[in-house]
Amino acid sequence: MRTKEQVAGIVAALEAEYPDALCSLDYDKDYELLFSVRLAAQCTDERVNQVTPALFARFPTLQSFAGADVAEVEQYIHSCGFFRAKARDIVLCAQVLLDKFGGRVPGTMEELLTLPGVGRKTANLILGDIYRIPGSTVVDTHCIRLSNRMGLVDGLKEPEKIERALREILPPEKSSDFCHRIVLHGRAVCDARRPRCEACCCAPYCKTFLGD
């Protein structure tokens, strides 16, 4: 594990390197982010952003999604992979949002987890980006990889365990933005094949670079 000073150094280095800690998915409405995150499972955000403009134009309201033919939704999202399950979840989710939540994306973990296709990663993203709730911690593949490489966690692979561990060491008001920044850093520098430690802003605090 990193010391409190090393954790603070990593957080500060990422803040300086990536000042705009923004979600890379494009959306205008809260439920559009919810659906985009579902589409991004096993798919790149770049691909999702190519698909959603036509999808959201065809179904411009939550009501239109709720009444959509699942087969038609499949046609719009086919290139995202696992399109049948994703289309089914999106239509069902729209129906649940209207029937149980008055057309509003709920703002608690417990409520979000009742929605079709929504797990803790998606719920934390909604809580952090839409509701700005402190402590919201999104654990994706980049977060799993970098958290272990940097020494923020020790050998953890289960997303929920990593989420709990990060909640204990990250400032709650910075955790959501930290998760966005660690994704950006994972794409730009610390990729899956080989960490580019020579170009890494976090190297002075990183377990892999320091060898400890």
GUTI-429497 format. One line per 4 residues: number of its first residue (from 0); their letters; for each residue x, y, z of C-alpha. Coordinates in Angstrom, 3 decimals, padded with zeros to 6 digits. Each point is the difference from the previous one (the first is absolute). Example, Ala and Ser with C-alpha at 12.3 -4.5 7.8 and 13.67 -1.06 7.14 Angstrom:
BEGIN
0) AS) 012.300:-004.500:007.800  001.370:003.440:-000.660 .
***
This chain:
BEGIN
0) MRTK) 000.000:000.000:000.000  001.069:003.587:-000.551  000.487:002.413:002.862  -002.438:002.861:000.503 .
4) EQVA) 002.609:002.337:-001.524  000.451:-002.234:-003.061  -003.757:-000.237:-000.540  -000.232:003.791:000.199 .
8) GIVA) 002.866:000.250:-002.486  -001.735:-002.284:-002.494  -003.275:001.932:000.302  001.775:003.350:-000.457 .
12) ALEA) 002.101:-001.232:-002.934  -003.074:-001.243:-001.845  -001.838:003.259:000.711  002.858:001.965:-001.539 .
16) EYPD) 000.335:-002.327:-003.000  -003.746:-000.272:-000.739  -001.683:003.162:001.309  -003.267:-000.728:-001.826 .
20) ALCS) -001.229:-003.149:001.709  -002.952:-000.575:-002.291  -001.861:-003.150:-000.937  000.966:-000.975:-003.540 .
24) LDYD) -003.564:-001.015:-000.875  -002.108:002.629:-001.781  -003.475:000.693:001.384  -002.494:002.794:000.591 .
28) KDYE) -002.541:-001.654:002.289  000.561:-001.996:003.161  -001.565:-003.160:-001.387  002.158:000.287:-003.128 .
32) LLFS) 003.095:-000.386:002.155  -001.599:-003.022:001.671  -000.668:-001.625:-003.381  003.413:000.950:-001.385 .
36) VRLA) 001.758:-001.674:002.906  -001.985:-003.168:-000.691  001.106:000.131:-003.636  003.622:000.507:001.047 .
40) AQCT) 000.215:-003.406:001.686  002.578:-002.020:-001.959  000.155:002.884:-002.479  001.990:003.206:-000.354 .
44) DERV) -001.417:003.379:000.943  001.069:001.222:-003.435  -002.218:-002.567:-001.708  -002.919:000.810:002.312 .
48) NQVT) 000.320:003.698:-000.857  -000.209:-000.895:-003.683  -003.192:-001.992:000.552  -002.019:002.103:002.429 .
52) PALF) -000.724:003.113:-002.118  -002.168:-002.008:-002.398  -001.473:-002.057:002.849  -000.986:003.050:002.041 .
56) ARFP) -001.357:001.746:-003.099  -002.224:-002.970:-000.791  -001.169:-000.296:003.615  000.106:003.601:001.292 .
60) TLQS) -001.911:-000.556:003.251  -000.098:-002.535:002.788  -003.552:-000.809:-001.055  001.140:-000.842:-003.520 .
64) FAGA) 002.649:-002.366:001.381  -002.560:-001.646:002.279  -002.276:-000.657:-002.962  002.754:-001.015:-002.400 .
68) DVAE) 000.184:-003.275:-001.866  003.056:-001.731:001.448  000.912:-001.308:-003.453  000.167:003.547:-001.344 .
72) VEQY) 002.227:001.133:002.861  002.254:-002.953:-000.806  000.520:001.348:-003.505  001.316:003.304:001.318 .
76) IHSC) 002.399:-001.514:002.542  001.106:-003.114:-001.863  003.648:001.113:-000.262  000.294:000.370:003.802 .
80) GFFR) -000.053:-003.759:000.536  -002.364:-002.051:002.164  -002.656:002.084:-001.711  -002.953:-002.240:000.821 .
84) AKAR) 000.516:000.117:003.760  000.833:003.707:-000.092  -003.068:000.894:-002.061  -002.244:-002.012:002.306 .
88) DIVL) 001.471:001.647:003.097  -000.345:003.514:-001.426  -003.676:-000.442:-000.860  -000.777:-001.675:003.333 .
92) CAQV) 001.972:002.652:001.873  -001.987:002.770:-001.670  -003.228:-001.719:001.026  001.156:-000.365:003.614 .
96) LLDK) 001.133:003.636:000.149  -003.453:001.113:-001.084  -002.004:-002.494:002.057  001.912:000.130:003.277 .
100) FGGR) 001.986:003.234:000.013  -002.203:002.488:-001.816  002.375:000.233:-002.947  002.913:001.029:002.228 .
104) VPGT) 003.327:-001.791:000.261  000.150:-000.881:003.710  002.727:001.395:002.211  000.804:-002.813:002.415 .
108) MEEL) 002.080:-003.130:-000.434  -002.850:-002.192:001.208  -002.484:001.388:-002.521  002.439:-000.002:-002.900 .
112) LTLP) 000.834:-003.665:000.550  -003.660:-000.906:-000.566  000.227:001.193:-003.609  000.541:-002.568:-002.777 .
116) GVGR) 003.627:-000.230:-001.060  001.301:002.271:002.778  002.808:-001.148:002.293  002.158:001.844:002.508 .
120) KTAN) 002.329:001.464:-002.635  -002.879:001.619:-001.871  -001.706:001.075:003.224  003.160:001.667:001.304 .
124) LILG) 000.450:001.847:-003.282  -003.535:001.354:000.172  000.382:000.962:003.654  003.280:001.768:-000.687 .
128) DIYR) -000.724:001.706:-003.318  -003.706:000.795:000.325  -000.416:000.447:003.737  003.606:000.890:000.989 .
132) IPGS) -000.220:-002.231:003.060  003.338:-000.156:001.856  001.623:-003.412:000.163  -001.409:-001.220:-003.329 .
136) TVVD) 002.693:-002.352:-001.287  -000.187:-001.510:-003.480  002.097:-003.143:-000.342  000.567:-001.020:-003.621 .
140) THCI) 002.827:-001.945:-001.654  002.302:003.046:-000.004  -000.652:000.610:003.693  000.654:-003.645:000.866 .
144) RLSN) 003.287:-000.022:-001.932  001.365:003.349:001.148  -001.089:-000.319:003.613  002.033:-003.200:000.255 .
148) RMGL) 002.978:001.293:-001.958  000.212:003.173:002.042  -000.456:-001.847:003.271  -003.259:001.648:000.976 .
152) VDGL) -001.270:-003.542:000.555  001.985:-003.189:000.454  -000.893:-002.780:-002.407  -003.743:000.617:-000.009 .
156) KEPE) -001.908:-000.943:-003.134  -003.624:000.095:001.151  -001.528:003.397:-000.894  -002.060:000.274:003.200 .
160) KIER) 003.043:-000.674:002.206  002.010:002.591:-001.921  -002.866:002.472:000.340  -000.011:-000.451:003.773 .
164) ALRE) 003.786:000.293:000.209  000.087:003.202:-002.053  -002.801:001.528:002.049  002.210:-000.401:003.070 .
168) ILPP) 002.982:001.878:-001.450  -001.385:002.562:-002.486  -001.426:003.351:001.069  -003.779:-000.525:-000.458 .
172) EKSS) -000.445:003.298:-001.857  002.666:-001.023:-002.525  -000.777:-003.671:-000.530  -002.318:000.366:-003.013 .
176) DFCH) 002.381:002.286:-001.892  002.921:-002.231:000.980  -001.698:-002.933:-001.713  -000.464:002.000:-003.213 .
180) RIVL) 003.635:001.069:000.111  001.283:-003.511:000.569  -001.882:-001.125:-003.120  001.607:002.785:-002.022 .
184) HGRA) 003.413:-000.913:001.405  -000.542:-003.678:-000.728  -000.742:000.789:-003.621  002.788:002.526:-000.498 .
188) VCDA) 002.925:-001.342:002.050  -000.566:-003.056:002.181  -001.556:-002.318:-002.552  -000.645:-003.706:000.360 .
192) RRPR) 003.046:-001.180:-001.962  002.741:002.077:001.578  000.029:002.909:002.418  001.940:002.959:-001.413 .
196) CEAC) 001.581:000.905:003.326  002.416:002.428:-001.637  -002.973:002.161:-001.040  -002.093:-000.476:003.137 .
200) CCAP) -000.901:002.906:002.245  -000.647:-002.454:002.842  003.379:-001.748:-000.193  001.454:001.640:003.165 .
204) YCKT) -002.809:-001.564:002.055  -000.603:-003.246:-001.914  000.711:-003.492:001.344  000.944:-001.362:-003.436 .
208) FLGD) 002.458:002.796:-000.759  001.524:000.068:003.474  000.165:-003.775:000.218  -001.407:-000.136:003.494 .
***
